[in-house]
Amino acid sequence: MEDICSLHNLALIEDACQAHGALHHGKRAGSFATGCFSFYPTKNMTTGEGGMITTSNEDIAQQCRLLRNHGQSERYCHTVLGYNARMTEIAAIIGLSQLEHLEAFNQARIRNASFLTGVIKGIDGLLPPRVIPGNRHVFHQYTIRVTPAFKMSRDELKSCLEAGGIGCGVHYPIPIHHQPLFKDLGYQDNLPISEAAAREVLSLPVHPSLTLEDLETIAEALKNA
Ligand SMILES: Cc1ncc(COP(=O)(O)O)c(C=O)c1O
């Protein structure tokens, strides 16, 4: 990827929106290039809305500062067409406080994921998320595959869990090449792996507030299904 970017003089943008505190071969998500983190409420840490860009490239940093504040290079002087993407002081205070808890939140997510993986591994037809050795996954989502070898479809399993009071989600039901925005690109029928993923993925609860009792309830529901 880095080679392609340097060949064409492109900035490499790393989508680290779900990866606060994750490591890839020992290196932090968001430190490979220009990183983007989301602070949306469901994320590993939040400021209510908004996010953060990380970069060690001074030109990109300067450009981001410009774009975030209506393209103003100095007060009331607009150099480019920008946005209002300023973080409020109130949001920043929430974020600083969340940052202090991030490691504990992540460790709780990792513990919950490890419990769930122990359960899923014992059930034919369900596949736990794959964690690449040497990486640290921080489980913004804990997404399993409900393969055709399982007794019911993904949607049937989802309904079954929801009937037992267990919230779960599909991330995501429409693959990107089927999004109306991209339909004119012409990939409608020829990305079978993406389509299978959209049919089979199911995200189970993994958030840091889960209790052991909650996890056992999820385990029982999966085994009964
Ligand atoms: C991987 C990924 N990238 C980007 C985004 C967008 O983040 P935001 O809604 O904060 O702009 C999300 C949000 O869910 C995400 O999960």
The ligand as an SDF file (V2000), in Angstrom:
LIG
                    3D

 16 16  0  0  0  0  0  0  0  0999 V2000
  -14.3510    1.3590   10.3580 C   0  0  0  0  0  0  0  0  0  0  0  0
  -15.0950    2.6710   10.4320 C   0  0  0  0  0  0  0  0  0  0  0  0
  -14.6760    3.7090    9.6870 N   0  0  0  0  0  0  0  0  0  0  0  0
  -15.3140    4.9040    9.7410 C   0  0  0  0  0  0  0  0  0  0  0  0
  -16.4110    5.1060   10.5460 C   0  0  0  0  0  0  0  0  0  0  0  0
  -17.0810    6.4580   10.5720 C   0  0  0  0  0  0  0  0  0  0  0  0
  -16.8930    7.0780   11.8050 O   0  0  0  0  0  0  0  0  0  0  0  0
  -17.7380    8.4110   12.1660 P   0  0  0  0  0  0  0  0  0  0  0  0
  -19.1740    8.0180   12.1610 O   0  0  0  0  0  0  0  0  0  0  0  0
  -17.2580    8.8370   13.5250 O   0  0  0  0  0  0  0  0  0  0  0  0
  -17.4090    9.3960   11.0840 O   0  0  0  0  0  0  0  0  0  0  0  0
  -16.8800    4.0580   11.3300 C   0  0  0  0  0  0  0  0  0  0  0  0
  -18.0590    4.2380   12.1750 C   0  0  0  0  0  0  0  0  0  0  0  0
  -18.7880    3.3260   12.4970 O   0  0  0  0  0  0  0  0  0  0  0  0
  -16.2030    2.8040   11.2740 C   0  0  0  0  0  0  0  0  0  0  0  0
  -16.6080    1.7940   12.0310 O   0  0  0  0  0  0  0  0  0  0  0  0
  1  2  1  0
  2  3  1  0
  2 15  2  0
  3  4  2  0
  4  5  1  0
  5  6  1  0
  5 12  2  0
  6  7  1  0
  7  8  1  0
  8  9  2  0
  8 10  1  0
  8 11  1  0
 12 13  1  0
 12 15  1  0
 13 14  2  0
 15 16  1  0
M  END
$$$$
